[in-house]
Amino acid sequence: MPHSPPRHTLVRQGGSYLIVGLLQLLLDWLVFVGLTAFGVPAASGNLAGRVSGALLGFWLNGCVTFARSGEVRLGWWRFVKFLLVWIPLTVISTLAVTWVAGSLGLAHAWLAKPLVEGALAVVAFFLWRHVVYR
């Protein structure tokens, strides 16, 4: 039977993930709003925002959130696994934000993006924890 990490590890990781996630979301949202305000289509703006947030998040989560005993958990193999999780989440995010922008307008997409990303972040935490950074 696999050894499960102590509960305090999950709490520490959850707290760190929340802080890193808020920084990611802020960067992602600012890039999305900035680009779309200048006329970039919502899908392209969302992709650019998610890429910028993802790079920041991959690095911070590997160095802080999921690090073990000071050991950074990065590298190419983890980045490949990260992309395998990130790409489907990005497709979902882009479809949702683009739908809102097309149906309700760009201002609503700006408001909806943090909600979409927040919902995806809950799922992503467990995927990052158990697939990418283990």
N, C-alpha and C positions, 0 to 999 in steps of 0.2 A: 504494500500500500504506500503511495507516495506521501512524503512528508509535507504537511501543509505549514505555511509560514505562520508565526505567531500573529494573533489578532492585532497587536499594536503596530505590526508592519503594515497591515492593510489600512489602518487608521492613518498612519504617517504617510503612506503612499497616496491615500485619498486626499488628504489635506494638501500635500505638495502638488498633486495632479490638478486640484482645483485652482491653486495659484498660477501654475504654469498654464492651465487652460484659459484662465481669464486674460493672461498676457497674450496668448495665442489668438484668442477671440478678438481682443482689441486690435491687434495688428491686422488680422484677417478682415475685420469689419472696416477698418480705416482704409485699407487698400481697395476693398470692394466699393465703398461709398465714394472714395476719391476718383477711382477710374470711371465708375458709372456716371458720376456727376459731370465728367468731361466727355461723356458720350460713348464710352466703351459699352458694348452690349452686356447685359446682365450675366450671361453664361461665361463670357471671357473674364469679366471682372471678378466673378465668384471663383473661377479657377485660379486667377492670379492671387486673390486673397488667400485661398486655401493653400496654395503652394508656399506663400510667404509664412503663413501661420504654421504649416506643417514642418518646414525646415527649422523654425525656432523651437517648436514643440518636440521634434525628434531629438534635437540636441539637448534641450533642458530636461526632458524626461529621462533620457539616457544618462545624463550627468547627475541629476538630482533625484527625481521621483523614484526611479526603479534601480538606482545604483545600490550595490550591496557592499557594505563595509568600506565605503570609499572607492569601490571599483566601478569605474564608468562602464556602462553597458551600451556601447555603440558598435560600429563596424559595418562592413558591407553586407554581411548576411542578415544582420538585424534590419538594415535599411531595406533590403529586398522584402523581408517579411512585413516591414512597416508599409511599404508600397502596396503589397498584396491586400492589406487591410484598408489602407487609405484610399485607394482607387475606387472601390465600390461605395465607400462613404461619400466620396467627392461626387460621384455620379448622382447619388440620392440628394445630396445638398444642392447641386447645380440644377437638377430637375425641379426641386421644390422652390428654390429662389427664383428661377426663371419663370416658373408658373405664376408665382405671386406677382412678379414684375409685369408679366404679360396680361394677367387678369385684373389686378388691382392697382397697378402702377408702381413706378420705381420707388417712391417714398414708402410704400407699404413693404416693398422688398427689403429696403434698408432696415425697417423695423422687424421684419420677419427673420432676417438672417441670424441674429443672435439666438432666437428661439429654435430655429432649425439646427444650428450648430450645438446648442445646449443639449437638445434631445439626442443628437448623434454622439455627443461626448460621453454620455452615460454608457452607451454600448461600447464605444471605443475604449474606455478605461479597462474593461475586462479583456478586450481583445489585445490591447497593448500589453497588459499585465501577464496574460497567459500565453500569448503567441509570440509577440515581438521581443519583449525584454526579459523573458524567463531565463 
